[in-house]
Structures are given as structure tokens and as C-alpha cells.
Amino acid sequence: MKTDRQIGSGASAHSHRHPLLLCLSVFFECLGEVSDPKARRRVRWTPQAASRAAVLMALDENAALRERFQHARSCMQREGRGPRRSPTTYNGLMKALERQHHVTLPLMKRELRGQIRRRLLRIDPTGVWTLLAVDGSKEDLPRTRDHERIFGMADNGVYPQAFLTAVVEVQTGLPWDWRLGEARASERRHFLEMIADLPGDALLLADAGFVGLPIWERLCVKEQPFLIRVGGNVRLLTDLWPQTPTTRQRDLVYVWPQKARETSAPLKLRLIRVGSGPKTVYLLTNVLDSQRLSRSAAGAIYRKRWGVELFYRTLKRTWGCAKLRSKAARRARLELEWTLVALTLTTLLGIDAAVKRRRDPRRLSPAQVIRTLRAALRNSTASGPSGRDTLERALGRCLKDAYQRKASKPSRHRLTTTNTPNPERKPPQIRKATPLERKEALNYYPNIAA
């Protein structure tokens, strides 16, 4: 590792000249005092400098990673150090990121969650909640032996894939947290790891893939409100304690699988039926008060879960991250991690610019924001505060069209494949509790009269 006295000692105090780095500098202040955990001497790629370079590389749209590095390096050379003192090799940057990611990524995630909380206060919430949605998706990888060995082949049998599970704020597309795994990783297991970091004032939305007593029980223990769609793969009980007084007895259901009855108490939830006919949707929630979450409000809120699908579309299509570029598994993981960090920073900059111009942040256009920042990365003529003001004004104009659609978008029929789920929404399996089940339930709640 090459060392440099000035860069290693004063990397946190540089004055940026490039307008893009001026806008991003506030988000990297948490890394100013962090040192390389495995370096014995001062290095050129400090955690703060390497993190900035990783974000700039993720923002670039060039296919070759080395070209992205050259653009990021030329952008960072305008900080006042001069080209001779700036690091010069792509491999040096990647080795630094591999050494530092155990320290830098957790700090960046914590900093971003704090920044997201402050931005969400500027957006009108839906009712009393901030809406978060969780879902999983897969990222294609190059067909290398390393990817096949580390990540494995997915159900398509063509490409190695990495599995990504993300919790996203549905109105702005800001990712709150995420987990990465191999091709056949479990999104439920990923979500169980993220429950502890969820904000308590948020309402969690999820599809029928996030069902089961372990998830619902963990959310109830944390007192985390949720609204999850359920189908025929869920079994529910009613009338477990029919003598218990309640205002809406027909909505109360109990989750109590046979395998968990010796260790877990019955979990009381509320089943909400939205729609009619073939479009009926069954929603399960731990908000038992119908005045706090009515049937009509639950249907309107759950429709906004589509925001997490738009997030994945932005990541894969608009950003161009449908397939990663790195051929080594350890570097592919870093590429995806820093791409998610860069996407979060991009959205935060767009929200700040929209609020500054007194525009609704929910009208922010991710595609226009990405194009604006990429144009600033490639050819920025102005520098310093004047260039930053010009960039912020351009970001403030990146809004969606305000027209009202009068008809649905025309689309072709969906092709039937092996991965296509059954379009029929089967209702959950509901039955009344037997006398034996009622007697066993009294072991956990002896105060309730049998």
C-alpha cells in the first residue's frame, strides 16, 4: 500500500471544487475521523475518500468499471490536491473498499437512516404512519466460476444471481435498509434481521411472501404495526375465546400453528377483506382498532405498496443495475452495496432540491434526477458554490408530469412461464377452534374463562 502524509492526515478537511462533491460532502462527514482498520500506515484511499469514489463510480453509467474509476478520479482531482497526489489505480480502490467495508457501510447506513428520518418529517404522512414496504428481488451476475460458487444458480438456471431484500419508503422510494444473499436466500430471513432497525411510527406493508408466525410474532413484540396480504397458504382460527367481549368479533383471528403450540401463545390479529369477486384481497394486521385503521383506509394504504416495485424498477432499469459488472463475488457484493448507497444519496439530493423550491417531494422524478447528476459528473463547467447552486436548481426541476391519466396504460398479456404465480387469489384457510384447542389456549391465558 502506498502512503501519503498529507492525504492520510487531512482527508476530512478538503474543500471540494466539483459541484457534485459539494452536494454530497455532508453525507460523508460521519467517515471523517474513521481510519483504515487493517492498514498499519496512513494510506491514500482513506475510508472517506474511498467511499466518495465508490459512490461516484456507482453513479456513472459506463459499462467498463475502469472507465467509471477514471471519471470518478478526474472528478476528485478537482479538490485541490493535484493529480500527482491522488490515487491512480482501480485495484487499489477496490482493495481499500474490501478492507474498509465492515466499518464504512454500517456507518453509512446509520447516517443515511438519520438523514431519511429528517427528510420524511417534511412529507405529509398517510394518517399517523410513515409507510414502509418490504420485498425481495434478484440481480443477475456475470457467468463466472466465482459467482457460481459463492452465489449459486437461481431457479432460472442461466445466470448466477444475488438476492436483495429491501425495506423502502413507498412515497419517495428511499431505501431504509437492505440485505444481500445468495441466489436461493430467504427473504423472510433477511427481513427478520431488519426488524430491529425499523422505526416504531411506521406501518409496514408486505405481500404474501412475508407470512408466518416468526415474522408476525417478532413484529408484535416490537409493537411494529403491519399490513400484510395473506392467501391460501395461511391457516387461521376464529372463536378461540368466543366469550371475550369485542366490538367486531368477526374480524378477529388467531395464528397458532400446530408445531408452535408447546412454545408459543396464540397470536391475535385482525383480518380485513378488501374488494369483491376475483379481486378480493385479504389483509392481516396487528392494528385491532377499526377506528385507527378502517377497512377503506387499509385498502388505500396497501395499494401504495407498489412503491417498492417502482424502487426495483428504478434500480434495475433507470439506474441500469439489472446485471452487475464485477466478475469476482466479493467485489460484486461491494458494487451492489455502494449502488444502493448512491441511489439513496441521489434521492436525498432530489428531495432537498424539491423542498427548497417548495415542490412536493413525492412528485420527484428519479429518472430526471439520475440524468441530471450524471451530466454533472461528466461535464461540469462551473465549480465551487456557484456550480452547486446551478446543480441544485436543476435538481429542483426534476419533477413528474402533473397530468391526470384518464385511462389505464395499454399492455400486452402476460406470458405464462414456470415462475409466473397463480393469478387466482385464494382466501386464507379459516376455521373455528375446537374445544380441545380452547382448552390448550387457557394454559397461556388462565384468566380467561373457558
VOGU-3710 file (C-alpha; in Angstrom, 3 decimals, decimal comma):
1> mktdrqigsg> 0,000/0,000/0,000  1,325/3,420/-0,929  1,278/6,086/1,729  0,995/9,833/1,688  1,402/12,093/4,695  -0,847/14,916/3,627  -3,682/12,799/2,206  -3,765/10,378/5,108  -3,809/13,107/7,771  -6,119/15,719/6,333
11> asahshrhpl> -8,571/13,912/4,094  -11,564/15,098/6,092  -10,744/18,804/5,711  -10,543/19,199/1,942  -12,585/21,911/0,266  -14,368/20,448/-2,723  -14,492/22,250/-6,038  -16,702/19,927/-8,046  -20,399/20,866/-7,522  -21,459/17,230/-7,207
21> llclsvffec> -18,950/16,607/-4,402  -20,054/19,835/-2,729  -23,617/18,481/-2,598  -22,526/15,036/-1,397  -19,918/16,134/1,159  -22,391/16,458/4,048  -23,267/12,761/3,861  -19,634/11,642/4,256  -18,831/13,678/7,361  -19,504/10,594/9,513
31> lgevsdpkar> -16,396/8,974/7,961  -14,081/11,920/8,550  -12,438/10,507/11,684  -12,549/6,836/10,614  -9,225/5,182/9,859  -8,453/2,145/7,751  -8,950/-0,799/10,165  -6,273/-3,033/8,602  -3,686/-0,504/7,448  -0,568/-0,056/9,539
41> rrvrwtpqaa> 0,330/3,238/7,888  -1,567/6,196/6,501  -2,973/5,322/3,110  -4,152/7,348/0,162  -7,538/5,641/-0,013  -8,904/6,693/3,365  -12,421/5,436/4,209  -13,892/8,826/3,362  -12,087/9,140/0,018  -12,783/5,527/-0,976
51> sraavlmald> -16,479/5,895/-0,128  -16,773/9,032/-2,245  -15,087/7,275/-5,165  -17,384/4,243/-4,803  -20,487/6,453/-4,943  -19,202/8,348/-7,992  -18,421/5,064/-9,752  -21,914/3,738/-8,987  -23,437/6,914/-10,401  -21,553/6,597/-13,695
61> enaalrerfq> -23,335/4,720/-16,491  -20,293/3,441/-18,387  -20,180/-0,313/-18,914  -16,490/-0,709/-18,009  -15,664/-0,351/-14,334  -12,222/1,075/-15,073  -13,768/3,868/-17,130  -16,038/4,638/-14,207  -12,991/4,816/-11,983  -11,233/7,242/-14,312
71> harscmqreg> -14,273/9,563/-14,339  -14,543/9,395/-10,546  -10,818/10,087/-10,189  -10,945/13,084/-12,515  -13,885/14,414/-10,504  -11,989/14,037/-7,224  -8,793/15,586/-8,649  -10,544/18,958/-8,598  -10,444/19,003/-4,789  -7,138/20,875/-4,709
81> rgprrsptty> -4,655/18,039/-4,219  -3,364/17,811/-7,753  -3,212/14,743/-9,985  0,149/13,565/-8,624  -1,111/13,105/-5,084  -4,400/11,386/-5,991  -4,574/7,555/-6,054  -4,203/6,193/-9,539  -5,269/2,543/-9,712  -8,660/0,855/-9,788
91> nglmkalerq> -7,356/-2,198/-7,951  -6,062/-0,002/-5,154  -9,530/1,446/-4,650  -11,216/-1,966/-4,654  -8,696/-3,385/-2,180  -9,332/-0,421/0,097  -13,105/-0,924/-0,114  -12,678/-4,607/0,710  -10,613/-3,741/3,792  -12,935/-0,989/4,987
101> hhvtlplmkr> -16,466/-2,141/4,177  -17,012/-3,753/7,603  -16,612/-0,285/9,118  -17,765/2,167/6,466  -21,005/0,509/5,295  -22,619/0,232/8,774  -21,712/3,857/9,484  -23,098/4,990/6,135  -26,330/3,054/6,664  -26,787/4,613/10,092
111> elrgqirrrl> -26,085/8,084/8,726  -28,489/7,573/5,827  -31,290/6,402/8,127  -30,861/9,559/10,178  -30,938/11,694/7,028  -34,040/9,848/5,803  -35,844/10,458/9,109  -35,218/14,190/8,802  -36,463/14,258/5,198  -39,605/12,284/5,977
121> lridptgvwt> -40,622/14,921/8,513  -41,053/17,306/5,566  -43,521/14,981/3,840  -47,144/14,712/4,900  -47,637/11,215/6,343  -50,523/8,925/5,454  -52,632/9,118/8,595  -50,341/8,732/11,577  -47,796/6,458/9,913  -44,830/6,528/7,631
131> llavdgsked> -45,359/3,808/5,031  -42,559/1,273/4,577  -42,743/-1,730/2,261  -40,507/-4,795/2,099  -39,877/-7,027/-0,885  -37,128/-9,092/-2,471  -35,629/-9,256/-5,959  -32,689/-10,829/-7,792  -29,710/-9,247/-9,515  -28,031/-11,021/-12,422
141> lprtrdheri> -24,292/-11,637/-12,257  -21,650/-12,466/-14,886  -21,284/-16,175/-15,545  -18,010/-16,724/-13,727  -16,967/-19,680/-11,606  -16,557/-17,467/-8,581  -20,172/-16,250/-8,809  -21,465/-19,766/-9,352  -19,548/-20,981/-6,305  -20,406/-18,112/-3,926
151> fgmadngvyp> -23,876/-17,004/-5,026  -25,052/-20,124/-6,846  -27,549/-20,572/-9,672  -31,102/-19,402/-9,229  -34,293/-21,024/-10,440  -33,797/-19,735/-13,988  -30,721/-21,920/-14,403  -28,999/-19,397/-16,722  -27,151/-16,763/-14,675  -25,752/-16,662/-11,169
161> qafltavvev> -27,835/-14,248/-9,152  -27,642/-12,275/-5,924  -30,772/-11,941/-3,810  -31,641/-8,482/-2,499  -34,269/-7,743/0,163  -35,014/-4,062/0,804  -37,280/-2,004/3,049  -38,366/1,105/1,128  -40,393/4,220/1,918  -43,149/3,912/-0,668
171> qtglpwdwrl> -43,860/7,584/-1,414  -40,299/8,714/-2,148  -38,518/5,430/-2,935  -35,911/5,931/-0,202  -34,407/2,587/0,872  -34,433/2,329/4,665  -32,438/-0,908/4,942  -31,401/-3,888/2,833  -29,754/-7,305/2,967  -27,837/-9,274/0,324
181> gearaserrh> -27,584/-13,026/-0,020  -27,015/-15,904/-2,402  -29,382/-16,779/-5,234  -31,635/-19,010/-3,139  -31,560/-16,882/0,014  -34,719/-16,429/2,071  -36,298/-13,001/2,016  -38,087/-13,862/5,261  -34,763/-14,500/6,994  -33,419/-11,221/5,620
191> flemiadlpg> -36,449/-9,374/6,914  -36,152/-10,911/10,382  -32,663/-9,381/10,578  -34,009/-5,933/9,665  -36,973/-5,788/12,056  -34,881/-4,417/14,928  -33,951/-1,280/12,940  -37,478/-0,401/11,768  -38,919/2,899/13,049  -41,752/2,407/15,510
201> dallladagf> -44,013/5,034/13,905  -44,023/3,284/10,506  -46,674/0,975/9,075  -45,056/-1,981/7,328  -46,566/-3,249/4,061  -45,742/-6,648/2,592  -47,096/-9,156/0,110  -47,970/-12,812/0,656  -44,303/-13,836/0,725  -43,795/-12,495/4,266
211> vglpiwerlc> -46,172/-14,735/6,192  -45,615/-16,963/9,181  -45,713/-16,861/12,953  -41,985/-15,991/13,447  -42,324/-12,737/11,457  -45,681/-11,682/12,885  -44,666/-12,559/16,435  -41,431/-10,577/16,162  -43,335/-7,553/14,825  -45,914/-7,748/17,593
221> vkeqpflirv> -43,225/-7,983/20,281  -41,598/-4,850/18,836  -45,061/-3,215/18,617  -44,498/-2,590/14,932  -47,767/-2,024/13,016  -48,024/-4,067/9,829  -50,424/-4,759/6,979  -49,620/-7,972/5,118  -51,546/-9,708/2,367  -52,346/-13,367/3,021
231> ggnvrlltdl> -53,630/-16,160/0,808  -54,363/-19,835/0,778  -51,020/-20,694/2,371  -52,157/-19,266/5,739  -54,340/-21,052/8,296  -56,292/-19,003/10,812  -58,530/-19,764/13,781  -61,663/-17,988/14,984  -63,744/-18,190/18,172  -60,782/-19,263/20,278
241> wpqtpttrqr> -62,381/-17,342/23,148  -65,936/-16,667/21,983  -66,935/-15,274/25,395  -64,415/-12,454/25,170  -66,292/-9,139/24,639  -65,306/-7,264/21,495  -66,916/-4,808/19,133  -66,020/-6,630/15,895  -65,725/-10,296/16,742  -65,898/-11,449/13,134
251> dlvyvwpqka> -62,654/-9,625/12,227  -60,510/-11,193/14,962  -58,464/-14,242/14,022  -55,737/-16,218/15,737  -52,482/-17,636/14,416  -51,475/-20,780/16,280  -49,689/-23,438/14,198  -49,677/-26,977/15,493  -45,867/-27,116/15,698  -45,645/-23,957/17,829
261> retsaplklr> -48,349/-24,685/20,403  -45,932/-26,017/23,007  -43,750/-22,900/22,973  -45,859/-20,003/21,638  -49,149/-18,464/22,712  -51,942/-17,807/20,197  -51,329/-14,596/18,280  -54,411/-12,410/17,949  -54,655/-10,424/14,716  -57,282/-8,752/12,563
271> lirvgsgpkt> -58,331/-9,924/9,117  -59,511/-7,267/6,659  -61,255/-8,150/3,417  -60,893/-5,563/0,650  -62,654/-5,701/-2,721  -65,087/-8,242/-4,054  -65,214/-11,095/-6,516  -61,965/-12,234/-8,142  -60,216/-9,033/-6,996  -60,733/-9,720/-3,300
281> vylltnvlds> -57,628/-9,145/-1,195  -57,199/-10,404/2,374  -55,030/-8,290/4,659  -53,747/-9,252/8,080  -52,795/-6,602/10,628  -51,992/-6,226/14,308  -53,891/-2,911/14,465  -57,025/-4,248/16,144  -58,820/-0,905/16,478  -61,012/-0,360/13,400
291> qrlsrsaaga> -61,168/3,374/14,084  -57,399/3,633/13,896  -57,224/1,591/10,673  -60,546/1,252/8,885  -61,293/-1,140/6,050  -61,293/1,567/3,370  -58,083/3,096/4,723  -56,383/-0,311/4,757  -57,241/-0,857/1,090  -55,998/2,590/0,083
301> iyrkrwgvel> -52,781/2,194/2,080  -51,974/-1,259/0,751  -52,230/-0,044/-2,849  -49,242/2,183/-2,109  -47,102/-0,902/-1,549  -46,429/-0,634/-5,288  -43,798/1,948/-4,381  -41,323/-0,823/-3,547  -41,841/-2,305/-7,023  -41,104/1,113/-8,520
311> fyrtlkrtwg> -37,929/1,225/-6,445  -36,695/-2,013/-8,002  -37,610/-0,746/-11,461  -35,577/2,391/-10,813  -32,638/0,347/-9,551  -32,609/-2,160/-12,398  -33,827/-0,215/-15,438  -33,459/3,510/-14,824  -30,166/3,170/-12,955  -29,043/0,289/-15,187
321> caklrskaar> -28,211/-2,205/-12,441  -30,172/-5,184/-13,750  -26,854/-7,018/-14,138  -23,725/-6,312/-12,131  -20,322/-5,803/-13,778  -17,845/-7,220/-11,284  -16,555/-10,698/-12,072  -15,375/-11,504/-8,527  -18,012/-12,327/-5,912  -16,524/-10,158/-3,169
331> rarlelewtl> -16,401/-7,148/-5,483  -19,890/-7,759/-6,856  -21,260/-7,515/-3,334  -19,438/-4,201/-2,854  -20,707/-2,944/-6,205  -24,322/-3,608/-5,266  -23,924/-2,207/-1,741  -22,462/1,088/-2,951  -25,007/1,291/-5,762  -27,772/1,226/-3,154
341> valtlttllg> -25,943/3,888/-1,142  -25,580/6,043/-4,272  -29,266/5,607/-5,138  -30,214/6,719/-1,620  -27,971/9,790/-1,840  -29,410/10,642/-5,243  -32,956/10,565/-3,891  -31,990/12,632/-0,851  -30,465/15,324/-3,060  -33,615/15,405/-5,187
351> idaavkrrrd> -35,853/15,744/-2,118  -33,731/18,584/-0,735  -33,871/20,460/-4,026  -37,644/19,966/-4,342  -38,294/21,175/-0,778  -36,051/24,196/-1,340  -38,151/25,167/-4,366  -41,364/24,466/-2,391  -42,315/21,492/-4,511  -43,909/18,276/-3,307
361> prrlspaqvi> -41,082/15,698/-2,838  -43,500/12,923/-3,781  -43,503/14,324/-7,325  -39,776/13,735/-7,653  -38,756/12,003/-10,888  -35,925/9,531/-10,214  -35,060/9,279/-13,920  -34,571/13,031/-14,298  -32,563/13,276/-11,074  -30,232/10,496/-12,208
371> rtlraalrns> -29,734/12,090/-15,630  -29,008/15,471/-14,051  -26,392/14,112/-11,652  -24,728/12,024/-14,352  -24,498/15,055/-16,593  -22,886/16,997/-13,735  -20,413/14,154/-13,182  -19,332/14,096/-16,836  -19,087/17,739/-17,819  -19,354/20,356/-15,122
381> tasgpsgrdt> -18,085/23,738/-16,309  -18,868/25,708/-13,145  -17,139/24,925/-9,865  -17,454/25,946/-6,254  -20,630/27,368/-4,662  -21,907/28,799/-7,948  -21,755/25,381/-9,593  -23,512/23,815/-6,611  -26,339/26,375/-6,819  -26,733/25,663/-10,536
391> leralgrclk> -26,910/21,932/-9,856  -29,481/22,374/-7,056  -31,702/24,494/-9,324  -31,521/21,803/-11,998  -32,448/19,128/-9,438  -35,402/21,212/-8,275  -36,906/20,981/-11,756  -36,765/17,147/-11,826  -40,461/16,543/-11,201  -43,022/14,188/-12,661
401> dayqrkaskp> -45,723/15,455/-15,006  -48,809/16,761/-13,222  -51,361/15,464/-15,717  -54,151/13,116/-14,666  -54,334/9,839/-16,559  -57,822/9,221/-17,947  -57,351/5,573/-18,903  -55,152/2,682/-17,880  -51,928/2,044/-19,733  -52,300/-0,422/-22,613
411> srhrltttnt> -50,287/-3,574/-22,069  -49,859/-6,939/-23,675  -50,929/-10,136/-21,983  -48,510/-11,660/-19,524  -46,694/-14,704/-20,827  -47,102/-17,882/-18,821  -43,761/-19,132/-17,502  -42,652/-21,505/-14,781  -42,086/-18,576/-12,409  -45,468/-16,929/-13,052
421> pnperkppqi> -47,554/-17,158/-9,865  -51,148/-18,301/-9,933  -53,220/-15,180/-10,625  -56,105/-16,553/-8,581  -56,067/-15,067/-5,082  -57,256/-17,832/-2,820  -58,607/-16,804/0,577  -56,827/-17,958/3,745  -57,989/-21,167/5,356  -60,205/-20,115/8,271
431> rkatplerke> -61,969/-22,452/10,703  -63,398/-22,336/14,200  -61,274/-23,511/17,094  -62,110/-26,907/18,537  -62,914/-27,405/22,243  -59,519/-29,043/22,714  -57,733/-26,027/21,205  -59,668/-23,717/23,506  -58,624/-25,770/26,487  -54,951/-25,740/25,418
441> alnyypniaa> -55,078/-21,966/24,907  -56,077/-21,486/28,562  -52,593/-22,666/29,548  -51,263/-19,325/28,268  -54,207/-17,173/29,389  -55,667/-18,762/32,534  -57,591/-15,618/33,468  -59,923/-16,006/30,514  -62,947/-18,084/31,425  -63,265/-21,307/29,488
//
